[in-house]
């Protein structure tokens, strides 16, 4: 299958940012002929400090995401954090995302699965890749077979994450599509008033992940990352998204043409 992309700003800051990013990503989808899901959190529940930006009015944010679907023809993904959100938020979007810290929350996974929407489960920073099989089973127990699992780094000491490329292979045991989160994997969590990050390393690790053979790549992008309301240290500049996608597609094409994705050593 062609490489899937999930991309967009971290959070719905305002309509201008969301529509600017959506318009650009829609044009890249057409240019490269790729499957692309637009991502933006309608609300941020997990923030570093009390002073961190959590979002605009919830209903307004959801209406903005619904407009992205209609205006740009992009499927839309957003996060949910509590079970009661699932059915309500599902009315506005095409896919629901379970944040990494919540990947063990049974009621949340079941409520998400019951919507029938595509569900993307982020692997907890504390979780082994094999643990995601259990999370996928919870969603599929609702009869919903549309599940993806996403690697976003594993806690490595304090204020740091490490990406174990073995996880991208081991998570295949879940039977779900495996996605690599190129931007959150380079975060430095809670390093100050807001999380830091190593933006310069994002393309390098993303190229490695695609070479391993993932099904898709998740990345956050913003017209002016230093001024982003959330995850300013790790969002890619929007004007770099074209080059980023192009590089990853070239690597993906090579490994599939040569059959390397399915190489198995016993």
C-alpha positions as CSV (number, residue, x, y, z in Angstrom):
1,X,0.0,0.0,0.0
2,X,1.2,3.6,-0.7
3,X,2.6,5.4,2.3
4,X,-0.1,7.2,4.3
5,X,0.4,10.6,5.8
6,X,-1.3,12.1,8.8
7,X,-0.4,15.8,9.1
8,X,-1.6,19.2,10.4
9,X,-1.0,21.7,13.2
10,X,-0.8,20.4,16.7
11,X,-4.0,22.1,17.8
12,X,-6.8,24.3,16.4
13,X,-5.4,27.7,17.3
14,X,-7.7,29.6,15.0
15,X,-9.3,29.2,11.6
16,X,-6.6,31.0,9.7
17,X,-3.8,28.6,10.7
18,X,-5.9,25.5,10.2
19,X,-7.1,26.6,6.8
20,X,-3.7,27.7,5.6
21,X,-2.2,24.3,6.6
22,X,-5.1,22.4,5.1
23,X,-5.0,24.2,1.8
24,X,-1.3,23.5,1.5
25,X,-1.6,19.8,2.5
26,X,-4.5,19.3,0.1
27,X,-2.3,20.6,-2.8
28,X,0.5,18.2,-1.8
29,X,-2.0,15.3,-1.7
30,X,-3.0,16.1,-5.3
31,X,0.6,16.6,-6.4
32,X,1.9,13.4,-5.0
33,X,-1.3,11.3,-5.3
34,X,-1.1,10.3,-1.7
35,X,-3.6,9.4,1.0
36,X,-3.4,12.2,3.6
37,X,-5.4,12.6,6.7
38,X,-5.6,16.1,8.2
39,X,-4.8,16.2,12.0
40,X,-5.4,18.9,14.6
41,X,-6.4,18.5,18.2
42,X,-9.7,20.3,18.9
43,X,-8.7,20.5,22.6
44,X,-5.4,19.7,24.5
45,X,-6.0,17.9,27.8
46,X,-2.3,17.0,28.4
47,X,-0.3,20.1,28.9
48,X,3.0,20.7,30.6
49,X,1.8,23.5,32.9
50,X,-1.4,25.3,33.9
51,X,-0.3,28.2,31.7
52,X,-0.1,26.1,28.5
53,X,-2.5,26.7,25.7
54,X,-5.4,24.1,25.7
55,X,-7.4,25.4,22.8
56,X,-10.3,27.7,21.8
57,X,-14.0,27.1,22.4
58,X,-14.6,23.4,21.8
59,X,-17.6,23.8,19.5
60,X,-15.9,26.4,17.4
61,X,-12.8,24.2,17.1
62,X,-14.9,21.2,15.9
63,X,-16.8,23.4,13.4
64,X,-13.4,24.5,12.0
65,X,-12.4,20.8,11.6
66,X,-15.7,20.0,9.9
67,X,-15.1,22.9,7.5
68,X,-11.7,21.4,6.5
69,X,-13.6,18.2,5.5
70,X,-16.0,20.1,3.3
71,X,-13.8,22.8,1.9
72,X,-10.6,20.8,1.2
73,X,-12.0,17.3,0.9
74,X,-9.5,16.0,3.4
75,X,-10.4,13.3,6.0
76,X,-9.9,14.7,9.5
77,X,-8.5,13.2,12.7
78,X,-8.6,14.7,16.2
79,X,-7.9,13.5,19.7
80,X,-10.3,12.5,22.4
81,X,-9.4,12.1,26.1
82,X,-12.6,10.9,27.8
83,X,-15.2,8.3,26.9
84,X,-18.1,10.8,26.7
85,X,-16.3,12.7,23.9
86,X,-16.2,9.8,21.5
87,X,-19.7,9.9,20.0
88,X,-20.0,13.7,20.0
89,X,-16.6,14.4,18.4
90,X,-17.1,11.6,15.8
91,X,-19.9,13.7,14.3
92,X,-17.3,16.2,13.1
93,X,-14.4,14.1,12.0
94,X,-13.4,10.9,10.2
95,X,-10.9,9.5,12.6
96,X,-10.3,9.5,16.4
97,X,-7.0,9.4,18.1
98,X,-6.2,8.0,21.5
99,X,-3.3,9.9,23.1
100,X,-0.2,8.0,24.2
101,X,-0.8,8.4,27.9
102,X,-4.3,7.0,27.5
103,X,-3.6,3.9,25.4
104,X,-4.5,1.5,28.3
105,X,-7.9,3.2,29.1
106,X,-10.3,0.5,28.3
107,X,-13.5,2.5,28.5
108,X,-12.0,5.2,26.2
109,X,-10.9,2.6,23.6
110,X,-14.3,0.9,23.6
111,X,-16.1,4.2,23.3
112,X,-13.9,5.2,20.4
113,X,-14.3,1.8,18.7
114,X,-18.1,2.0,19.0
115,X,-18.2,5.1,16.8
116,X,-17.1,3.0,13.8
117,X,-14.6,5.6,12.9
118,X,-10.9,4.9,12.1
119,X,-9.0,4.8,15.4
120,X,-5.4,5.7,15.8
121,X,-3.8,4.6,19.1
122,X,-0.6,6.3,20.1
123,X,1.8,3.9,21.9
124,X,2.4,5.0,25.4
125,X,5.9,6.4,26.2
126,X,5.9,3.7,28.9
127,X,4.6,0.8,26.8
128,X,6.3,-2.1,25.1
129,X,5.4,-2.4,21.4
130,X,3.7,-5.8,22.1
131,X,1.4,-4.1,24.6
132,X,-0.4,-2.4,21.6
133,X,-1.9,-5.8,20.6
134,X,-4.1,-5.6,23.7
135,X,-5.2,-2.0,22.9
136,X,-6.1,-3.0,19.4
137,X,-8.0,-6.0,20.7
138,X,-10.1,-3.7,22.8
139,X,-11.1,-1.5,19.9
140,X,-11.8,-4.5,17.6
141,X,-14.0,-6.1,20.3
142,X,-16.6,-3.5,19.3
143,X,-16.7,-4.8,15.8
144,X,-14.6,-2.0,14.5
145,X,-11.6,-3.3,12.5
146,X,-10.3,0.2,11.5
147,X,-7.3,0.5,13.8
148,X,-3.8,2.0,13.5
149,X,-1.0,2.1,16.1
150,X,1.5,4.9,16.2
151,X,5.1,4.9,17.6
152,X,6.0,8.2,19.2
153,X,9.1,7.4,21.2
154,X,9.7,5.8,24.6
155,X,10.7,7.5,27.8
156,X,14.5,7.6,28.2
157,X,15.5,9.0,31.5
158,X,14.1,12.4,32.4
159,X,12.9,14.9,29.7
160,X,13.8,12.7,26.8
161,X,12.5,10.1,24.4
162,X,14.3,7.5,22.3
163,X,12.9,5.8,19.2
164,X,13.5,2.1,19.1
165,X,13.2,1.1,15.5
166,X,12.6,-2.5,16.5
167,X,9.2,-1.3,17.8
168,X,8.1,-0.5,14.3
169,X,8.5,-4.1,13.3
170,X,7.3,-5.6,16.6
171,X,4.0,-3.6,16.6
172,X,3.1,-5.4,13.4
173,X,2.0,-8.3,15.6
174,X,-1.1,-6.2,16.4
175,X,-2.3,-6.7,12.9
176,X,-2.9,-3.0,12.6
177,X,-1.3,-0.5,10.4
178,X,1.9,0.9,11.9
179,X,2.5,4.6,11.8
180,X,5.6,6.6,12.8
181,X,5.1,9.9,14.6
182,X,8.0,11.9,13.2
183,X,7.5,15.0,15.3
184,X,6.4,13.9,18.8
185,X,9.2,11.3,18.8
186,X,11.7,14.1,19.0
187,X,10.0,15.9,21.9
188,X,11.8,16.7,25.1
189,X,8.8,16.4,27.5
190,X,8.2,18.9,30.2
191,X,11.7,20.3,29.9
192,X,10.5,23.8,31.0
193,X,7.2,25.7,31.0
194,X,6.5,23.9,27.7
195,X,8.0,20.7,26.1
196,X,11.2,21.2,24.1
197,X,12.3,19.2,21.1
198,X,15.0,18.4,18.5
199,X,13.4,19.6,15.3
200,X,16.6,19.2,13.3
201,X,16.5,15.4,13.8
202,X,13.0,14.9,12.5
203,X,13.8,14.2,8.8
204,X,16.6,11.9,9.7
205,X,14.6,9.6,12.0
206,X,11.6,9.7,9.7
207,X,13.7,8.5,6.8
208,X,15.0,5.6,9.0
209,X,11.4,4.7,10.0
210,X,10.2,4.6,6.4
211,X,13.2,2.4,5.5
212,X,12.1,0.0,8.2
213,X,8.8,-0.3,6.4
214,X,6.1,1.6,8.3
215,X,2.6,2.0,6.8
216,X,2.5,5.7,7.4
217,X,4.1,8.8,8.8
218,X,2.5,11.3,11.2
219,X,3.9,14.8,11.5
220,X,2.7,18.2,12.8
221,X,3.3,21.3,10.7
222,X,2.7,25.0,11.1
223,X,3.2,28.1,9.0
224,X,5.4,29.6,11.7
225,X,6.5,27.0,14.2
226,X,8.2,29.3,16.8
227,X,4.9,31.1,17.2
228,X,2.8,28.0,17.4
229,X,0.5,27.8,20.4
230,X,1.5,24.2,21.1
231,X,4.5,22.0,20.4
232,X,6.4,24.9,18.9
233,X,9.7,23.1,19.3
234,X,8.8,20.1,17.1
235,X,6.4,21.2,14.4
236,X,7.8,21.2,10.9
237,X,7.7,24.5,8.9
238,X,4.8,24.2,6.5
239,X,7.1,25.2,3.6
240,X,9.3,22.2,4.3
241,X,6.4,19.7,4.1
242,X,6.7,19.2,0.4
243,X,10.4,18.3,0.6
244,X,9.7,16.1,3.6
245,X,7.0,14.1,1.9
246,X,8.9,13.8,-1.3
247,X,12.0,12.3,0.5
248,X,9.9,9.7,2.4
249,X,8.0,8.7,-0.7
250,X,11.2,8.0,-2.6
251,X,12.5,5.8,0.2
252,X,9.2,4.0,0.4
253,X,9.2,3.3,-3.3
254,X,12.7,1.8,-3.2
255,X,12.0,-0.6,-0.3
256,X,8.7,-1.8,-1.8
257,X,10.1,-2.2,-5.3
258,X,12.9,-4.4,-4.0
259,X,10.7,-6.3,-1.5
260,X,12.8,-5.4,1.5
261,X,9.7,-4.6,3.7
262,X,8.9,-8.3,3.9
263,X,12.5,-9.6,4.5
264,X,12.4,-12.0,7.5
265,X,15.4,-13.7,9.1
266,X,14.6,-16.8,11.2
